[in-house]
Amino acid sequence: MEVSDEGRGIHPEIQSKFASGQSAGVGLRGMQERVKQIGGTLGIHSNGKGASILVTLPLTEEAVAPDESNARSSEDQYGRSQAV
């Protein structure tokens, strides 16, 4: 998944800290930790004319064909069914 914008970009110092594993802010660090937990990668590209964050995740058989027997649902406050 890639998310891009056309803003002012991400400062090179922040990009460098992120690439070296140093703290680069709670948001980016949190995203990277979560992506790593499931075996993926997170990359940042910024050139001063916007930024792109690319997340690559492994594709598992479960992701392609989830086991419906484990699916749970509940109703929201309006009585609509929703997955849990």
Protein Blocks (a to p, Z undefined) as FASTA:
>chain_A
ZZddfbebjafklmmmmmnopaebjklmmmmmmmmmnopacddddehiaccddddddddf
klmmccfklpccdddfkopacdZZ
